[in-house]
């Protein structure tokens, strides 16, 4: 089983949300369709702009916590290294 750390946003350079899941396709759909109330629903964070795969839940959890503590500019740099155009990567996955 794989685990994922991901970042969703509402637009390029917009609000950033970092999360973790074991089903990236389902989670991307949940954000896009506003299935769960909360931060991402409130700020319309529907675009999956970055993710990475981990082999264990513990590794993904640790990475998620570290990224959540990062400065905003570091998160933007992380997104742009993988996805300079800020494309919605969920379309590649689904």
C-alpha positions in Angstrom: 0.0 0.0 0.0 1.2 3.5 -0.8 0.7 6.7 1.2 0.7 10.2 -0.2 1.5 13.7 1.0 -0.1 16.3 -1.2 -0.8 20.0 -1.6 -4.1 21.4 -3.0 -4.9 25.0 -3.8 -7.6 27.2 -5.1 -5.4 28.9 -7.8 -1.8 29.6 -8.7 -0.1 31.1 -5.7 -3.4 30.9 -3.8 -4.3 29.2 -0.5 -2.2 26.1 0.1 -3.3 23.1 2.1 -1.1 20.1 2.9 -2.6 16.7 3.6 -1.9 13.0 3.7 -3.9 10.0 2.3 -3.7 6.4 1.3 -6.0 7.0 -1.7 -4.9 10.0 -3.7 -7.6 9.6 -6.4 -10.4 9.5 -3.8 -8.9 12.4 -1.8 -8.5 14.6 -5.0 -12.2 13.9 -5.8 -13.2 14.8 -2.3 -11.5 18.1 -2.4 -12.8 18.9 -5.9 -16.4 18.0 -5.0 -16.3 19.6 -1.5 -17.4 16.3 0.1 -16.0 17.3 3.5 -16.6 20.6 5.2 -13.6 22.4 6.6 -10.6 24.4 5.5 -10.3 23.2 1.9 -14.1 23.5 1.3 -14.1 27.0 2.8 -11.2 28.3 0.6 -12.2 26.3 -2.5 -8.9 24.3 -2.6 -9.8 22.0 -5.5 -6.6 21.7 -7.5 -4.0 19.0 -6.6 -0.8 20.7 -7.5 1.8 18.5 -5.8 2.1 15.1 -4.3 4.7 12.5 -3.3 4.5 8.8 -2.6 5.6 7.1 0.7 6.0 3.5 1.6 4.7 3.8 5.1 2.0 5.8 6.9 4.6 6.9 9.5 6.9 8.3 6.7 4.0 10.2 5.1 2.7 11.5 8.4 6.2 12.8 9.4 6.6 14.5 6.0 3.2 16.1 6.1 3.9 17.6 9.6 7.3 18.9 8.4 5.7 20.6 5.3 2.9 22.1 7.4 5.6 23.8 9.5 7.3 25.2 6.5 7.2 28.8 5.3 4.8 29.5 2.5 7.6 30.3 0.0 9.2 26.9 0.6 5.9 25.2 -0.2 5.6 27.3 -3.4 9.1 26.3 -4.4 8.2 22.6 -3.7 5.2 22.9 -6.0 7.0 24.6 -8.7 9.9 22.1 -8.8 7.3 19.4 -9.8 4.6 21.5 -11.4 5.9 24.9 -12.6 2.6 25.6 -14.4 0.5 24.7 -11.3 -1.6 22.3 -13.4 -4.3 20.2 -11.6 -2.5 16.8 -11.3 -5.7 15.0 -10.4 -6.6 14.8 -14.1 -3.4 12.8 -14.7 -4.4 10.4 -11.9 -8.1 9.8 -12.7 
